[in-house]
Amino acid sequence: MRKLFTRHDNLRKTLEEIHVQGEDVEDSTVERFVNEMKHSSLIIAADKSDDDINFRVFEHEGKDYGVLFTDMDEFRKSFSDEECESHLFDFELYKKMIELGIIEGFLINPESECFLLKKELFLEITDLPEHTYDDDNAYDAQELKRLYDNINNDSLESFIANPDNIGKYDELFAHISDSVMLTLMLSDADLTDYASNGVICMLETGPLAFLYIDEVGGQYSTLFTSVDKMSFVDTDLKKYSQIVNVSIMTNFVLNDDMDGIIINPGSDNVLLTRDILFEYSPVLEKTCNDVRLNSAIFHLFV
């Protein structure tokens, strides 16, 4: 279950910075806090019946506030599993509770940070991450295979190879928007027998491989410009490639509290930090978001 692994370490670091800076909190810290909240999936205490979910509230200055937890350890400091249920929701849900006037705000981690968020701040947070899919018109296996067979990211690779382009993120993401990007999937088994015309459909087989994460100096998801670039990853596991929607991957990285993305690890090592992804995620949703690619996560290429 996803909530068992939710930590929100980056959000907690930002809360600590706000506490330390006090009344002189820096604008950059506030901006980072807002970004962390937008991409958070926090735990809410609630009692669930067959017909409804009743969120736990507490009274502060005569008004009702909800309670949010960054992780299950924090939840269990306030409630036992028998006393109250825990439910994981994205920011959009707890902002909606504010907009509907159900509560006046939330308290985060009452036994630790004890950070009170009033409704005024929630209502100022806009441009929430989008999760747009086209299920009716998603690419089928052979359409994805044709995309895969015709990948040509020479322009992007030339841009990356030029050291004068380091830090030119506007241009980098413009190149990415014109590219078909890959990610690396790993398995301890040879999966070729599952393939049909070079494609493995995990809708039929179930999950067979897991996403490669680079954990040198942090936890980074990875993008590749070609299958050849994957050869620089040193592993004894079997390698399989997958076409990826860059916008969806970016939101995945931010929502799962990862440190960023590396393009072509082991060769080009283009680092996109968490702060860079926060800045460009709204742009990527418009320029690197082929909504027909939602089916790509179920297909591997051998």
N, C-alpha and C positions, 0 to 999 in steps of 0.2 A: 504494500500500500504506500502510495506516494507520501502521505503525511508523516510516515515513520522516518523518512529520510530528509524531510524539510528542516533546514537549519537557519537560513537568513542571516548568516554571519556578516555579510556586507551591510545589511540594514542595521544590525546591532552595533557595528563599528560606527556607523553614522550617528546613531542615537547617542553613543558615548561621546562623540565629538561635539554634538549639540549641547550635551550636559556640561562638558568641560568649558566650552566657549561661552556658555551662559547668555547674558543679555547682549554680548558682542558677537553673536553667532555670525559667521561669514556667509555671504550670499552663495558662495560655491558649495558650502556645506548644506544649506537649505535646498539648493538645486539637486544635489546628490540624494538627499533624503526624499525629495519628491519623486525622483526617478526610481529609487528603490521601492517606494510605496506603490507606484504605478505598476511595477513588474512583480509585485509580491503575491504570494498565495499563503495567506495567514490562516491560522486555526482559530475557529470561533467556538465558544462553549454554548451548547444548546441541548434542549430536550426534544427528541423527535417522537412524534406519534404517527399513527397511520395516515393522518390527514394533514399534518402541519409540522413545522419546525419552530419551536419557541426558544428564541435566543436568550441567554442569560444576560441580565442587566444589573447595574448597581446605581445607586443614587449618589450624585455629587452636586452640591449646591442646589438641591431641589429638582434636579433634572436627571433623566435616565441616560446612562452610557453603557455601551457594549464593552466586551472584553476580547482582545485579540492576543494570540500567542505566536511567537516566532517558530516554536517547535514543540514536540510532545513533552520534552523534559520540563519546559516552562508551564505547559498546561497542567502537568501532574503536580506542580508545586501549589496549584490552586484547587484542583479537583481530582478526585479518584475516578477511574474508569467506570466504577459502579455509580458514582454520585452524579455524573454528568457526561454527556456525549461530546466528542470532538468532531468538528467538520471543517474540511479544508475548502476555502473559497478564494477566488481571485479578487483583486481590488475592486473590480466593477460591481461585485455583489455588495461589499460593505459600503461603497459609496452610494449605492442605490438605497440602502437602509437609511442613510443620512438624508438623501433627497426626498424620500417618502415621509420624513419626519418621525420615523419610528424611534430614533434615539438622537441625542445631541452630539455624539462623538464616540470615541473608543479609548480605552486604556490598554496600552501594549505592555505585556509581561508585568502584571501587577506585583509580583514577588521579586522582580529584579530591576529592570529599567524604570518601571512604573511611570511610563510616558503617556501623558494625557493629550489626546488629539481632539480638538473641538471641531465642530462641523464647518466652521469658516474655512479651515485649511482644506478639508476634503472637497468642498465645493469649488475651490480654486484650481484643483488638479484636473486638467483636461488632457486631450490628445492621448487617450488610453490606447494601449496596444490592440491592434485588430487581429482577429483570427478568421480570415476569409477563405472559404473553400468553395469549389465548384464540383459538388458530388455528381451532379447530373451529366457533367461534361468532362470528367476527369480523364486524363490520359490512360489508355489501356496499356497492357504489357508491351504490345508490339510498337505502339506509338512511342513509349518510353525507350524501347530498344533502338528505334530509329534516331531519337535524340542522342542517345548514348553513342551510337556508331558514327554520328556526324559531328561529335564535339571537336571544335577547333577554337581554342582559346589563345592562339598565337599573339593576338594584340595585347591581351591581358598579361601574358607571360613576358612579353617584351617590356611592357610598362613596369612590371615588378622588378625585372632584371636591371633596370636603370637606377643606380643609386641616387641620382638627382631627384627621383620621384618619391623618396622616402618622406612620409608625412603629408603627402598630397591626397588626402582622403576623399575630397570631392571627386577628383579625377579617378581615383582607384575604384570607388563605388560606381562611377559611370561606366567604367570598363566591365565591372562585375555584372552590371545590369544587362550588358550585351553578351554575356557568357552563359554557358551551361556548366554549373559547378557540381563537383562530386564530393562525397564524403566516404570515409573508409569504414567498412564493417568487417568484423573479425569473427572467426569461429575456430574451435579446436578440431573440427571435423571437415573432411572433404565433402563439399555439398554439390558437386557437379552432377551427381545422379538425380538431383532434384530439378535440374535446369531443363527448360524447353526452349530451344533456339537461343541459348545463352542467357535466358532470364529465369530467375527463381521467383515464383509468386508466393509470398508468405501468407497471403490470404487463404491459400489452399494447404500449405504445409505447417502453418504456425510459425512462431519466431524461431529462427535458426542461427542468427548472428547478433552481435552487439556492436554498438558504436564505439569506434576508437577514440579515446580521450587522451590528449597529451598532458601529462602530469609533471612536466619539468618546470619547477618554479610556480606552480599553481595548477588549476584545473581548466583546461582549454579544449573546447570542441575544435574540430579541424575541417578545413575545406581544401580541395585539391583542384588544380586546373587540368589535370590529365591523369590517366592510369599510370603513366610512367613516373609521375611525381610521387605516387604512393610507394614506389620501390625503395625510397629513402627511409621509410619507417622500418625500424629493426624489430622484428617479431618472429617467433616461431609458429605463430598461428596462421591459419589460412586467410587470405585477403579477398574481399569482395567489395565491389564499388556500388554506390547508390547515388542517383541524381538527387539533389537537394534544393529545396526552396530556401534561398538565403534569408529572406525575411522571417520565415518560420523558425529557421535555425537560430537566428539572432534572438528572437523572443524566447526560444527554449533556453538559450544560454543565460539570458537575464533572469527569467523566471526561476531557473534551477540554481541560481546563486553561483554560477561559474565565473571564472576570472576573465574570460574572453574567448577569442577565436584565433587560431593560427592558420594562415594559408600556406600550404606546402611545407609542413614541418619536416626538418631534416635536410631541406635544400634551400628554399627561399626564406622560410621562417618570417613571413610577414605577420606581425603581431597587431591584433585589433583588441585593445584593452576594453574592459567593461565600460569605462567612461566614454571611449570612442563609440561603442555600440549604443550607449544611451543617447548620445548626440545624434547618431545617424539612423537609429531604428525607425523614426517616422518617415525619413526619406526612403529607406529600404522597403517599407510597406507599399510605397507608391511605385518604386522603380525596379525592385528585385522580388516581386511577389506574383509569380505565375500561379493563379488560383487553381489551375488544372493539375498542379503538381502535388495535390494532397495525397494522391494515390502512390506517389513515388516511394514513400516510406515502407511500402509493402513489397518492394521489388528489389532484388539483388541481381547484379551482373557478374558473370564469371569470365 
